[in-house]
Amino acid sequence: MQELDEFINTVKQLPPAPKVLPELLALLNRPNIDASKIVRLISFDPGMSAAVLQATNSAFFATGSPTADIQEAVQRLGFAQIYQIVCAVTGGKSLAPAQQGYGIDRGELWKHSVTAAVAAQLIARRKGEDENTVFTATLLHDIGKIVLSEALTKKYDRVIEEVEKNQLSLQEAEKKLLGVEHAEIGGRLLARWKFPSNVVSAVWFHHNPKAAAPSEKLAAYVYLGDLVAHFIGHGFGHAAFAMKGRSEALSILDLEAEALPLLMIETHQKMETVNALFALAA
């Protein structure tokens, strides 16, 4: 833990903490959701309010005449859709920029993250699980790459060599070159930002869901969402070639391997939603 904190503390530019997300997620997980508290939380940040209203009035999300009122936006779209928009606005600020250390162009990491989140959310919906938590953890699963990108900028050729020639996974290459890997850095960063412990564990162990116990189900959703995003072509750099499959994610969620092709099709059919969320931070 100390090693991770020390590494994070050496980074010159950390991504901004999405302070509203943990608070909003906690509100949505309460038995009786208080809409007024959600409205106040969003309204507290003028920039967030403007972005939510802009999204609400956009061609994809609009359900009527334009509105300039957050409470009306919440009533029109519902809690789940508003939360998705807030996630996209806050997450995109960090994930949209290029990450030179990984050879990732602007928008690639963000598009991958949104696609993975939508895919994981589809599985959670089918299983009757908490879609908001699944969407959040999956959207932020690669946040650690933003922290490591700076350190890898001058070592990208070494990363490629380790992945292609030595057949290491991306996280194994990171560990070998830096002593840390993006999943554990991402988990620690979310812990420092006061995200729930299950989200922290799911991000920390999203490449090894079984190790995330007692949050292995959430980690499995993240893992499969990540996998589907790569499979349907929304990966980046050498990451897609450096993934090592783990059948345990399917067994944890009681899914058959045959479910993956259907999930890929369903995710592809949701690309209009992906593109709309992607556009909020493109």
C-alpha positions in Angstrom: 0.0 0.0 0.0 2.8 2.4 0.9 4.6 1.6 -2.3 1.5 2.5 -4.3 1.0 5.7 -2.5 4.6 6.7 -3.0 4.4 6.0 -6.7 1.1 8.0 -7.0 2.7 10.9 -5.1 5.6 11.1 -7.6 3.2 11.8 -10.5 3.2 15.4 -11.6 -0.3 15.5 -12.9 -2.9 13.3 -11.3 -6.4 13.1 -12.8 -8.9 15.3 -11.0 -10.9 13.5 -8.3 -14.5 12.9 -9.4 -15.9 13.9 -6.0 -19.5 13.8 -7.0 -19.5 10.2 -8.1 -19.0 8.4 -4.7 -21.6 10.6 -3.1 -24.1 10.2 -5.9 -23.5 6.4 -6.0 -24.2 6.3 -2.2 -27.4 8.2 -2.6 -28.6 5.9 -5.4 -27.9 2.8 -3.4 -30.2 3.8 -0.5 -33.6 2.1 -0.3 -35.6 5.3 -0.7 -33.8 7.7 -3.1 -34.2 11.3 -2.2 -34.4 13.2 -5.6 -33.8 16.5 -3.9 -30.4 15.5 -2.6 -29.4 14.3 -6.0 -30.4 17.6 -7.5 -28.5 19.5 -4.9 -25.4 17.4 -5.3 -25.3 18.0 -9.1 -26.3 21.7 -8.7 -23.4 22.3 -6.3 -21.1 22.1 -9.3 -22.0 24.7 -11.9 -19.9 23.0 -14.6 -21.5 19.6 -13.9 -25.0 21.2 -14.0 -24.3 22.8 -17.3 -23.0 19.5 -18.8 -26.0 17.5 -17.5 -28.4 20.0 -18.9 -26.5 20.1 -22.3 -26.7 16.3 -22.4 -30.4 16.2 -21.4 -31.2 18.6 -24.2 -29.0 16.8 -26.8 -30.6 14.9 -29.7 -29.9 11.5 -28.2 -31.2 12.1 -24.6 -33.9 14.7 -25.2 -37.4 13.7 -24.2 -39.2 17.0 -24.9 -38.7 20.7 -25.1 -35.3 22.0 -23.8 -35.0 22.5 -20.1 -32.7 24.7 -17.9 -33.7 23.0 -14.7 -31.8 20.1 -13.1 -34.8 18.8 -11.2 -36.8 18.6 -14.4 -33.9 16.8 -16.1 -33.8 14.2 -13.3 -37.6 13.7 -13.6 -37.4 13.4 -17.4 -34.5 11.0 -17.7 -34.7 9.1 -14.4 -31.9 8.5 -11.8 -30.1 5.8 -13.8 -29.8 7.9 -17.0 -28.7 11.0 -15.1 -26.1 9.0 -13.2 -24.8 7.6 -16.5 -24.4 11.1 -17.8 -22.7 12.4 -14.7 -20.3 9.4 -14.9 -19.6 10.2 -18.5 -18.9 13.9 -17.9 -16.6 13.3 -14.9 -14.9 10.2 -16.2 -14.3 11.6 -19.6 -12.3 14.6 -18.3 -9.6 12.1 -17.1 -9.9 9.3 -19.7 -10.3 11.2 -23.0 -6.7 12.7 -23.3 -4.0 10.8 -25.2 -1.8 8.5 -23.0 1.6 8.5 -24.7 3.1 5.9 -22.4 0.7 3.3 -23.8 0.6 4.6 -27.3 -3.0 5.5 -26.9 -4.4 8.3 -29.0 -6.9 10.9 -27.8 -10.3 9.4 -27.2 -9.2 5.7 -27.5 -9.1 4.9 -23.7 -12.3 6.8 -23.2 -14.2 5.0 -26.0 -12.9 1.7 -24.7 -14.0 2.5 -21.1 -17.5 3.5 -22.1 -18.0 0.5 -24.3 -16.8 -1.8 -21.5 -19.1 -0.1 -19.0 -22.1 -0.5 -21.3 -21.3 -4.2 -21.9 -20.9 -4.9 -18.2 -24.1 -3.0 -17.5 -26.0 -5.3 -19.9 -24.8 -8.4 -18.0 -25.8 -6.8 -14.7 -29.2 -6.0 -16.0 -29.7 -9.6 -17.1 -28.6 -10.8 -13.7 -30.7 -8.2 -11.8 -27.6 -6.7 -10.2 -26.8 -3.0 -9.2 -26.3 -1.5 -12.7 -24.9 1.8 -11.3 -22.1 0.2 -9.3 -21.2 -2.1 -12.2 -21.2 0.8 -14.7 -19.0 2.9 -12.4 -16.4 0.3 -11.6 -16.1 -0.7 -15.3 -16.0 2.9 -16.6 -13.0 3.6 -14.2 -11.2 0.2 -14.5 -8.3 1.7 -16.4 -7.9 4.9 -14.5 -4.5 3.7 -13.3 -3.1 3.9 -16.8 -3.3 7.7 -16.6 -1.0 7.5 -13.6 1.4 5.1 -15.2 1.4 6.7 -18.6 3.9 9.4 -17.6 6.4 6.8 -16.3 6.1 4.6 -19.4 6.5 7.4 -21.9 10.2 6.7 -22.4 9.7 2.9 -22.0 6.9 2.2 -24.6 9.3 0.3 -26.8 10.1 -1.9 -23.8 6.4 -2.5 -23.2 5.9 -3.6 -26.8 9.0 -5.9 -26.5 7.7 -7.5 -23.3 4.2 -8.0 -24.7 5.2 -9.3 -28.2 8.5 -11.0 -27.7 8.2 -12.3 -24.1 4.4 -13.0 -24.3 3.7 -11.1 -21.1 0.3 -9.6 -20.3 0.2 -5.8 -20.2 0.0 -5.8 -16.4 3.0 -8.2 -16.2 5.0 -5.9 -18.4 4.1 -2.9 -16.2 5.1 -4.8 -13.1 8.4 -5.8 -14.6 9.3 -2.3 -15.8 7.8 -0.2 -13.0 7.3 -2.4 -10.0 3.5 -1.6 -10.1 0.7 -2.2 -12.5 -2.3 -0.1 -13.6 -5.1 -2.1 -11.9 -3.6 -1.8 -8.4 -2.7 1.8 -8.9 -6.3 2.5 -10.1 -7.7 0.7 -7.1 -5.6 2.7 -4.7 -6.4 5.9 -6.4 -10.2 5.2 -6.1 -9.7 4.4 -2.4 -8.0 7.8 -1.9 -11.0 9.3 -3.6 -13.4 7.6 -1.1 -15.1 5.2 -3.5 -16.9 2.3 -1.9 -14.6 -0.7 -1.0 -16.3 -3.0 -3.5 -15.6 -0.6 -6.4 -12.0 -0.3 -5.2 -11.6 -4.1 -5.1 -13.2 -4.6 -8.4 -10.9 -2.2 -10.2 -7.8 -3.4 -8.2 -8.5 -7.0 -9.2 -10.3 -6.7 -12.5 -7.7 -8.9 -14.2 -8.1 -11.5 -11.5 -11.7 -11.4 -10.3 -11.4 -14.3 -7.9 -8.8 -12.4 -5.9 -11.3 -9.6 -5.3 -13.4 -11.6 -2.7 -15.8 -10.7 -1.3 -16.3 -8.4 -4.3 -15.5 -11.0 -6.9 -18.8 -10.7 -8.7 -18.3 -7.0 -9.3 -14.8 -7.6 -10.5 -16.1 -10.3 -12.9 -18.5 -7.8 -14.4 -15.6 -5.4 -15.0 -13.4 -8.2 -16.4 -16.1 -9.3 -18.9 -17.0 -5.8 -19.9 -13.3 -5.1 -20.6 -13.0 -8.3 -22.6 -16.1 -7.6 -24.7 -14.9 -4.0 -25.5 -11.6 -5.4 -26.8 -13.4 -8.2 -28.8 -15.7 -5.9 -30.7 -12.8 -3.6 -31.7 -12.8 -0.9 -29.0 -9.4 -1.6 -27.6 -6.2 0.3 -28.1 -2.5 -0.1 -28.6 -1.1 -3.5 -27.6 -3.6 -4.1 -24.8 -5.9 -6.2 -27.0 -3.0 -8.6 -27.8 -1.8 -8.7 -24.2 -5.0 -10.0 -22.5 -5.0 -13.4 -21.0 -8.4 -15.1 -20.7 -9.8 -16.2 -17.3 -12.8 -18.5 -17.4 -13.4 -17.9 -13.7 -15.2 -14.6 -14.5 -17.9 -16.6 -16.3 -18.3 -19.1 -13.5 -18.4 -16.4 -10.8 -21.4 -14.9 -12.7 -22.9 -18.3 -13.6 -22.6 -17.6 -17.3 -21.7 -20.0 -20.1 -19.0 -19.2 -22.7 -21.8 -19.2 -25.3 -23.2 -16.1 -23.7 -20.2 -14.0 -24.9 -21.0 -13.8 -28.6 -24.6 -12.7 -27.8 -23.2 -10.1 -25.4 -20.9 -8.8 -28.1 -23.9 -8.4 -30.4 -26.0 -6.7 -27.7 -23.1 -4.3 -26.9 -22.6 -3.5 -30.6 -26.4 -2.8 -30.8 -25.9 -0.3 -28.0 -23.2 1.7 -29.8 -25.6 4.6 -30.2 -25.6 4.9 -26.4 -21.9 4.4 -26.3 -21.3 7.2 -28.9 -23.7 9.6 -27.1 -21.8 9.1 -23.8 -18.5 9.2 -25.5 -19.4 12.6 -27.1 -19.9 14.2 -23.7 -16.1 14.3 -23.3 -14.8 13.9 -26.8 
